[in-house]
Amino acid sequence: MHDTHLTLKPTPLCPGGPALSPIVAGCWRMAQWGLSPAERLRWIEQCLDLGVSSFDHADIYGGYTVEGLFGEALALAPALRQRLQLVSKCGIKLVSAQRPGHAIKSYDTSAAHVTASVEASLRALRTDHLDLLLIHRPDALMDAAGLADTFSRLQAAGKVRHFGVSNHSPAQLRLLHRRHPLVTNQIELSPLHLAALDDGTLDQCQELGLRPMIWSALGGGRLFTGTDPQALRVRATLEALAHAHGVSPATLAYAWILRHPSRPLPITGSQRIAAVQEAVAALSLQLPAEDWYRLWEASTGHEVA
């Protein structure tokens, strides 16, 4: 059963790694929410009240505007910085009026770009350090030794506490991890997107003791609005299981992710506090393995071999 009065405590992503809340608040769409600075601050405070103290950003979110929107809200109550953890990502260069020097969408993990990205994120978020910085996408031109040196310099300067990657294959993570300790791989996983279960990504997380962070946990909303055969199959199973366990379908979907032994940290993506509460409620639901496989079967369209 689930307990909505569960007390959440930040727990380390890995031994010696940053302590993040087991549910992470995603800020990707904040520019679309149309909130005033005071309303954004209230959202941050409501997340903190639920024990959701970690906030996921990227420099490119909202066309390079979301970090500034968050920082503007945080400036109204600077003392809150001590109670929350800030995660950001860099490495994607978008063609944008905000970045006139970018001529083509590309990836960049050079020392100059990563350092400049961190400085820009610190200014926008109005903080002196990031708790965690992730390389957003694999850069085919990544010089692993050079990037590791960049990480070490940023760490020594106190500007970034810990480092990880996002959307990296096991081989790509291993290449960098051998040169600088990484603490997570932020990846896509949902009952509609199963690739990480089979491509070695979650196996590696268990092997190295790195808890993955999960984006698009609800399939970008397709879990509830999709009309394709896979979405319809999964939704029917999700609703039946949710009813049986006395929770919402969204809570059941988060519980499906949390059931994996790599101990994932799902990221929510909603301004609705009720949606964040649904994610938190999943922490109190231990999904039986057979129910987990019922959703897997609905997603793949066949039973296990």
C-alpha positions in Angstrom: 0.0 0.0 0.0 1.1 3.6 -0.4 1.6 6.2 2.3 1.2 9.8 1.3 2.9 10.9 4.5 6.2 9.3 3.6 9.2 11.4 4.7 11.7 11.7 1.9 15.4 12.1 2.5 18.1 12.7 -0.1 20.2 9.6 -0.7 23.5 9.3 -2.5 23.6 8.5 -6.2 26.6 6.3 -5.5 29.2 5.9 -2.7 30.7 9.4 -2.3 28.3 10.9 -4.8 25.7 13.7 -4.3 22.6 13.0 -2.2 19.5 13.7 -4.3 15.8 13.3 -3.5 14.4 10.0 -4.7 12.0 11.9 -6.9 13.5 14.8 -8.9 11.6 17.9 -10.1 12.1 18.5 -13.8 12.2 22.1 -15.0 12.4 21.4 -18.8 9.0 23.1 -19.6 9.1 25.9 -17.0 9.2 28.6 -19.8 5.8 27.3 -21.0 4.2 27.5 -17.6 3.5 31.2 -17.7 4.2 31.7 -14.0 5.3 34.9 -12.3 8.6 34.8 -10.2 6.5 34.5 -7.1 4.5 31.6 -8.5 7.7 29.9 -9.6 9.0 30.3 -6.1 5.8 28.8 -4.7 6.2 25.8 -6.9 9.8 25.3 -5.6 8.6 25.6 -2.0 5.8 23.1 -2.6 8.2 20.6 -4.1 10.5 21.0 -1.0 7.5 20.5 1.2 7.0 17.1 -0.4 10.6 16.2 0.1 11.4 16.7 -3.5 14.6 18.8 -3.1 16.5 18.1 -6.4 15.8 20.2 -9.5 16.8 19.1 -13.0 17.9 21.7 -15.5 19.8 22.0 -18.8 21.4 25.1 -20.3 19.3 24.7 -23.4 15.9 24.3 -21.7 13.4 26.9 -22.9 15.8 28.1 -25.5 18.4 28.9 -22.9 15.8 30.7 -20.6 14.7 28.2 -17.9 17.7 28.4 -15.7 17.2 32.2 -15.6 13.5 31.8 -14.7 14.4 29.4 -11.9 17.2 31.7 -10.6 14.9 34.7 -10.7 12.5 32.8 -8.4 15.3 31.6 -6.1 16.5 35.2 -5.7 13.3 35.9 -3.9 14.3 33.5 -1.1 18.0 32.9 -1.4 18.2 30.8 1.8 16.3 28.0 0.0 19.6 27.2 -1.9 20.8 25.4 1.2 17.8 23.1 1.1 17.9 22.1 -2.6 20.2 20.4 -5.1 20.7 21.8 -8.6 21.4 19.5 -11.5 22.2 20.9 -15.0 23.4 19.6 -18.3 25.6 21.0 -21.1 27.2 19.9 -24.4 24.3 20.6 -26.8 24.7 23.7 -29.0 21.4 25.0 -30.4 21.1 27.7 -33.0 19.5 30.4 -30.9 19.2 34.1 -30.6 20.4 33.5 -27.1 23.7 32.0 -28.4 24.5 34.0 -31.6 27.9 32.2 -31.9 26.3 28.8 -32.7 26.1 28.3 -36.4 24.8 24.7 -36.5 23.2 22.3 -34.0 26.0 20.2 -32.7 27.6 18.7 -29.6 30.6 20.2 -27.9 32.5 18.9 -24.9 35.6 21.1 -25.4 37.1 22.7 -22.3 36.1 26.1 -23.6 32.4 25.2 -24.2 31.9 23.2 -21.0 33.5 25.9 -18.9 31.6 28.7 -20.5 28.3 26.7 -20.1 28.9 26.2 -16.4 29.7 29.9 -15.9 26.5 30.8 -17.7 24.4 28.3 -15.7 25.8 29.6 -12.4 24.9 33.1 -13.4 21.4 32.2 -14.5 20.7 30.0 -11.5 22.2 32.7 -9.2 24.3 30.1 -7.3 28.0 29.6 -6.8 28.0 25.9 -7.5 26.1 23.1 -9.3 25.6 19.9 -7.2 25.7 17.9 -10.4 26.6 18.5 -14.0 25.8 16.1 -16.8 27.1 15.9 -20.4 23.7 16.0 -22.1 24.4 13.9 -25.2 27.3 11.8 -26.5 29.8 14.0 -28.4 31.4 12.0 -31.2 34.5 14.3 -30.9 34.7 13.9 -27.1 38.3 13.8 -25.9 37.8 11.8 -22.7 41.1 12.8 -21.1 40.6 16.4 -21.9 37.0 16.4 -20.6 38.2 14.7 -17.4 40.7 17.5 -16.9 38.0 20.1 -17.4 35.9 18.3 -14.8 38.8 18.3 -12.4 39.4 22.0 -12.8 35.7 22.9 -12.3 35.7 20.6 -9.2 38.8 22.2 -7.8 37.3 25.7 -8.3 34.3 24.6 -6.3 31.9 25.3 -9.2 30.7 21.8 -9.8 30.6 19.2 -7.0 29.9 16.0 -9.1 29.7 14.9 -12.7 27.7 12.4 -14.8 26.3 11.8 -18.3 22.9 11.7 -20.0 21.9 9.4 -22.8 25.3 7.7 -23.0 25.8 4.1 -24.0 27.6 1.8 -21.6 30.8 2.1 -23.7 30.6 5.9 -23.8 30.1 6.1 -20.0 32.9 3.7 -19.4 35.3 5.7 -21.5 34.8 8.8 -19.4 34.3 7.0 -16.1 37.8 5.5 -16.3 39.3 9.0 -16.4 37.0 10.8 -13.9 34.4 9.3 -11.6 30.9 9.7 -12.8 27.8 9.4 -10.5 24.9 8.8 -12.8 23.6 8.3 -16.4 20.3 10.1 -17.0 18.4 8.0 -19.5 14.9 7.5 -20.9 12.8 4.7 -19.4 9.1 4.2 -19.2 6.6 1.4 -19.8 6.6 2.6 -23.4 10.4 2.8 -23.8 12.2 -0.3 -22.7 15.6 0.0 -24.5 17.6 0.6 -21.4 16.5 -2.8 -20.0 18.1 -4.6 -22.9 21.1 -2.5 -24.2 23.3 -2.9 -21.1 22.7 0.6 -19.7 20.8 -0.5 -16.5 23.1 -3.5 -16.1 26.1 -1.1 -16.1 24.4 1.1 -13.5 24.1 -1.9 -11.2 27.6 -3.1 -12.0 29.1 0.3 -11.1 26.7 1.2 -8.3 25.5 4.3 -10.1 21.8 5.1 -9.7 20.3 6.2 -13.0 18.1 9.3 -13.3 15.1 8.7 -15.5 13.6 11.2 -18.0 10.2 10.9 -19.8 9.0 8.5 -17.1 5.4 8.9 -18.4 6.4 8.7 -22.0 6.1 12.4 -22.5 2.4 12.1 -21.7 1.9 9.4 -24.5 1.1 6.9 -21.7 -2.2 8.6 -21.2 -2.9 10.3 -24.5 -1.4 8.0 -27.1 -3.7 6.3 -29.6 -1.2 3.8 -31.1 -1.6 0.1 -30.3 1.3 0.0 -27.8 0.0 3.0 -25.8 -3.5 1.5 -25.8 -2.3 -1.9 -24.5 -0.1 -0.3 -21.8 -2.8 2.1 -20.7 -5.4 -0.7 -20.3 -2.9 -2.8 -18.2 -1.7 0.3 -16.3 -5.3 1.3 -15.3 -6.2 -2.3 -14.2 -3.1 -2.6 -12.0 -3.5 0.9 -10.6 -7.1 0.0 -9.6 -5.9 -3.2 -8.0 -3.3 -1.4 -6.0 -5.5 1.6 -5.1 -3.3 4.2 -6.7 -3.4 6.4 -9.8 -2.1 5.2 -13.1 0.7 7.7 -13.0 1.7 6.4 -9.6 1.7 2.9 -10.9 3.9 3.9 -13.8 6.4 5.5 -11.5 6.3 2.4 -9.3 7.2 0.3 -12.4 10.3 2.3 -12.9 11.2 2.3 -9.2 10.9 -1.5 -9.1 14.2 -1.9 -11.0 17.1 -2.9 -8.8 19.4 -0.1 -10.2 17.3 2.1 -7.8 16.4 4.8 -10.4 15.4 8.4 -9.6 12.5 9.4 -11.8 12.2 13.0 -13.0 8.8 14.6 -13.0 8.0 17.1 -15.7 4.9 18.9 -14.5 4.1 22.3 -12.8 1.1 20.5 -11.2 2.0 19.7 -7.6 -0.6 16.9 -7.7 1.5 15.3 -10.4 4.6 15.5 -8.2 2.6 14.0 -5.4 1.7 11.0 -7.6 5.4 10.4 -8.2 6.2 10.6 -4.5 3.3 8.2 -3.7 5.0 5.5 -5.9 7.9 5.3 -3.4 5.5 3.5 -1.0 4.3 0.9 -3.6 6.5 -2.1 -4.0 5.2 -3.6 -7.3 5.2 -7.4 -7.4 7.4 -8.8 -10.1 4.5 -10.4 -11.9 2.7 -7.1 -12.1 6.0 -5.5 -13.4 6.1 -8.2 -16.2 2.4 -7.6 -17.0 3.3 -4.1 -18.0 6.4 -5.3 -19.9 4.2 -7.8 -21.8 1.6 -5.1 -22.6 4.5 -2.8 -23.9 6.2 -5.5 -26.1 3.0 -7.1 -27.2 4.2 -10.6 -26.3 5.0 -12.7 -23.3 8.6 -13.3 -22.3 10.4 -15.9 -24.4 
